[in-house]
Amino acid sequence: MERGHYQADHRAFAELARGFVQKEVAPRYLEWEDAGIVPREIFARAGELGLLGFAAPQDYGGIGVKDFRFNQILIEEFMDADCGGVGLNFAVHNDICTPYLVELANDEQRQRWLPGFVSGALIAAIGMTEPVAGSDVAGIRTAAVDMADHFLVNGAKTFITNGTNADLVITAVRTSPDPHHGITLLVVERGMAGFERGRNLDKLGLHCQDTSELSFIDAEVPKANVLGEVGRGFEYLMRNLAQERMQIAVGSLGRARAALRTTVDYVRARTAFGQQIGGFQNTRFALADVATEVTVAEAFIDKCVLELNAGRLNPADAAKAKLWATEMEFRCLDSCQQLFGGYGYMREYPIARAAADARVTRVYGGTSEIMREIIGRDLRLADRSAAKGV
């Protein structure tokens, strides 16, 4: 079935993105998996090709086009090449951080940050999750005390993608006790006194993606680094969660599609009991289910991307996309991995790495349980005013 939401300029961009991933990333991917981090220069190379910060105005090196289909294509190319870990590094920079820097930064901040962000000289991360606050953004405890010309920041963040490489960390801090009107976004820059990076965390999957702990011990962050307005951080975070969840949904769909392709190739080539594995009814049925799930998810996600572009994607539909795509991915990868037998457990096979990488997608960006809560509340199943503890 042809995907009608891509146009000629998107298809041309796909060729550019495919060439970058195949030439610059795929040959070195396993090396970076072992190292636990990607080299900074890969961001710079992507910047040279125009693969970063699409929505940034042309005055700052971007193309000034806010069209998530370009982001979607880049994610898909990483997944299709079985390089999902590097894809997530880029997705955090491109898909999650771009709206904050483009839409909230003032003129001085744009001049200071956007050229490097677009060129890849400045790598970005977002610091929301804390040791005691994950999906509950209102529970953020990292405190920022107003000291007239700067904020004095104390606290910690964890599970921060690009945490080791990042030059700019868009950090959610608490500037007042109010749960929803007491959060502010500060851009903490590499080298600021009191800003420390902890270990690069040892994860089940996504090994080449640097995921770090960050700490702030009397860190002095100038008022010039406030992103947007003081006290409106929760509002900004909620506004951009739809795009973050679409990025995750697109990645999950891409990983499931790539798994289907590699599994079809494998069962055609592998034999057992004197015939191709693909010739067994169980194999046909299992992969028929996978192919159907991928095709159905693709139609909904492509529609959601168009709704995101039009500014109409509501939180419940973004949650549906994220919930369905990540749960579908997990089911499909499990079916595909089973057909590889013992080889499916070997990390040299992409299916094994994909299965490990996929486990976290049902957790980050809001757990599947939180997605169900968002969707359930949107159904208005009960009188909220009568509910206790909700």
Residue pairs with C-beta under 8 A, 6 or more apart in sequence:
1 295
1 299
3 298
3 302
5 69
5 302
5 303
5 305
5 306
6 14
6 69
6 73
10 69
10 70
10 73
13 70
13 73
14 73
14 76
14 77
16 49
16 50
16 51
17 51
17 73
17 74
17 77
18 77
18 80
18 81
20 45
20 46
20 49
20 51
20 77
21 77
21 78
21 80
21 81
21 83
22 81
24 42
24 45
24 46
25 42
25 78
25 81
25 83
25 86
26 81
26 82
26 83
29 81
29 82
29 83
29 85
29 86
29 208
32 38
32 39
32 85
32 86
32 208
33 85
33 207
33 208
33 353
34 207
35 208
36 200
36 202
36 207
36 208
36 210
37 164
37 165
37 200
37 208
37 209
37 210
38 85
38 86
38 89
38 165
38 208
38 209
38 210
40 120
40 123
40 165
42 86
43 52
43 90
43 93
43 120
43 121
43 123
43 165
44 119
44 120
44 121
45 120
46 52
46 90
46 120
47 118
47 119
47 120
47 121
48 119
48 120
50 63
51 74
51 90
51 94
52 90
52 93
52 94
52 117
52 118
52 119
52 120
53 60
53 61
53 62
53 94
53 98
53 101
53 102
53 114
53 117
53 118
54 62
54 63
54 65
54 66
54 67
54 70
54 71
54 94
54 98
55 62
55 64
55 65
55 66
55 98
55 99
55 102
56 62
56 63
56 64
56 98
56 101
56 102
56 114
56 117
56 118
57 64
57 102
57 110
57 114
58 64
60 110
60 111
60 114
60 115
60 118
61 114
61 115
61 118
61 119
62 102
62 114
62 118
66 309
67 309
68 95
68 243
68 246
68 305
68 308
68 309
69 305
69 309
71 91
71 94
71 95
71 247
71 250
72 250
72 305
74 87
74 90
74 94
75 87
75 91
75 95
75 247
75 250
75 251
75 254
76 250
76 254
76 257
78 84
78 86
78 87
78 90
78 254
79 87
79 251
79 254
79 255
79 257
79 258
80 254
80 257
80 258
80 261
81 258
82 258
82 262
82 350
82 353
82 354
84 206
84 251
84 254
84 255
84 354
84 357
85 205
85 206
85 207
85 208
85 209
85 357
86 208
86 209
87 251
88 161
88 206
88 209
88 251
89 161
89 162
89 165
89 208
89 209
89 210
91 247
91 251
92 124
92 125
92 126
92 161
92 162
93 117
93 123
93 124
93 125
93 162
95 243
95 244
95 246
95 247
96 126
96 240
96 243
96 244
96 247
97 117
97 124
97 125
97 126
97 168
97 170
98 117
99 239
99 240
99 243
100 126
100 170
100 185
100 227
100 236
100 240
101 109
101 110
101 113
101 114
101 117
101 124
101 168
101 170
101 227
102 114
104 185
104 227
104 228
104 236
105 113
105 114
105 227
108 224
109 187
109 224
109 225
109 227
113 122
113 168
113 187
115 121
116 122
116 167
117 124
117 168
121 167
122 167
122 168
123 162
123 165
123 166
123 167
123 168
124 162
124 166
124 167
124 168
124 169
124 170
125 160
125 161
125 162
125 163
125 165
125 166
125 168
125 169
125 170
126 160
126 169
126 170
126 171
127 142
127 157
127 160
127 169
127 170
127 171
127 172
127 188
127 214
128 137
128 140
128 157
128 172
128 237
129 157
129 158
129 159
129 160
130 139
130 140
130 141
130 142
130 155
130 156
130 157
130 158
131 156
131 158
132 139
132 141
133 139
133 140
133 141
134 159
134 367
135 366
135 367
135 370
137 172
137 183
137 234
137 237
137 238
138 179
138 180
138 183
138 234
139 179
140 172
140 173
140 174
140 183
141 155
141 174
142 153
142 154
142 155
142 156
142 157
142 171
142 172
142 173
142 174
142 216
143 153
143 154
143 155
143 173
143 174
144 151
144 152
144 153
144 173
144 174
144 175
144 184
144 186
144 221
145 151
145 152
145 153
146 175
147 220
149 222
149 223
150 220
150 221
150 222
150 223
151 173
151 175
151 184
151 186
151 220
151 221
151 223
151 226
152 218
152 219
152 220
153 171
153 173
153 186
153 188
153 194
153 216
153 218
153 219
153 220
153 221
154 216
154 217
154 218
154 219
155 173
155 215
155 216
156 213
156 214
156 215
156 216
157 163
157 169
157 171
157 213
157 214
157 215
158 201
158 213
158 214
159 201
159 211
159 364
160 166
160 169
160 211
160 212
160 213
160 214
161 209
161 210
161 211
162 209
162 210
163 169
163 197
163 200
163 210
163 211
163 212
163 213
163 214
164 197
164 200
164 210
164 212
165 210
166 190
167 189
167 190
168 187
168 188
168 189
168 190
169 187
169 188
169 189
169 195
169 214
170 185
170 186
170 187
170 227
171 185
171 186
171 187
171 188
171 214
171 216
172 183
172 184
172 185
172 233
172 237
173 183
173 184
173 185
173 186
173 233
174 182
174 183
174 184
175 182
175 183
175 184
175 230
175 231
176 182
176 231
178 231
179 234
180 234
180 235
181 231
181 232
181 234
182 231
182 234
183 231
183 232
183 233
183 234
183 237
184 226
184 230
184 231
184 232
184 233
185 226
185 227
185 228
185 233
185 236
185 237
186 221
186 225
186 226
186 227
187 221
187 225
187 227
188 195
188 216
188 219
188 221
188 225
189 195
189 225
192 219
192 220
192 221
193 219
193 220
194 216
194 217
194 218
194 219
194 220
195 214
195 215
195 216
195 219
196 214
196 215
196 216
196 217
197 212
197 213
197 214
197 215
198 212
198 213
198 214
198 215
199 212
199 213
200 210
200 211
200 212
201 211
201 212
201 213
203 209
203 211
203 360
204 356
204 359
204 360
205 353
205 355
205 356
205 357
205 358
205 359
205 360
206 356
206 357
206 360
227 236
228 236
238 315
241 315
241 318
241 365
241 366
242 308
242 313
242 314
242 315
242 318
243 308
244 365
245 318
245 319
245 321
245 322
245 365
245 366
245 371
246 301
246 304
246 305
246 308
246 313
246 318
246 321
246 322
247 365
248 322
248 325
248 326
248 361
248 364
248 365
249 301
249 304
249 321
249 322
249 324
249 325
249 326
250 301
250 305
250 325
251 361
252 325
252 326
252 328
252 329
252 358
252 361
253 294
253 297
253 298
253 301
253 325
253 328
253 329
255 329
255 333
255 354
255 357
255 358
256 290
256 293
256 294
256 297
256 325
256 328
256 329
256 332
256 333
257 294
257 298
258 350
258 354
259 290
259 332
259 333
259 336
259 337
259 351
259 354
260 287
260 290
260 291
260 294
260 332
260 336
262 336
262 350
262 351
263 287
263 290
263 336
263 339
263 340
263 351
264 278
264 287
266 277
266 339
266 340
266 351
267 276
267 277
267 278
267 283
267 287
267 339
268 276
268 278
269 276
270 276
270 277
271 277
272 280
277 283
277 339
278 284
283 339
286 335
286 338
286 339
287 335
287 336
287 339
289 332
289 335
290 332
290 335
290 336
293 328
293 331
293 332
294 328
294 332
297 324
297 325
297 328
300 320
300 321
300 324
301 321
301 325
304 313
304 317
304 318
304 321
307 313
307 317
308 318
314 378
315 374
315 378
316 374
316 375
316 377
316 378
319 366
319 370
319 371
319 372
319 374
319 375
320 371
320 375
322 365
322 366
322 371
323 368
323 371
323 372
323 375
325 361
326 358
326 361
326 362
326 368
327 362
327 368
329 358
329 361
330 358
330 359
330 361
330 362
333 351
333 354
333 355
333 358
334 355
336 344
336 351
337 344
337 345
337 351
337 352
337 355
338 344
340 349
340 351
340 352
343 349
344 351
344 352
344 355
345 352
346 352
347 353
347 356
362 368
366 374
377 384
384 390
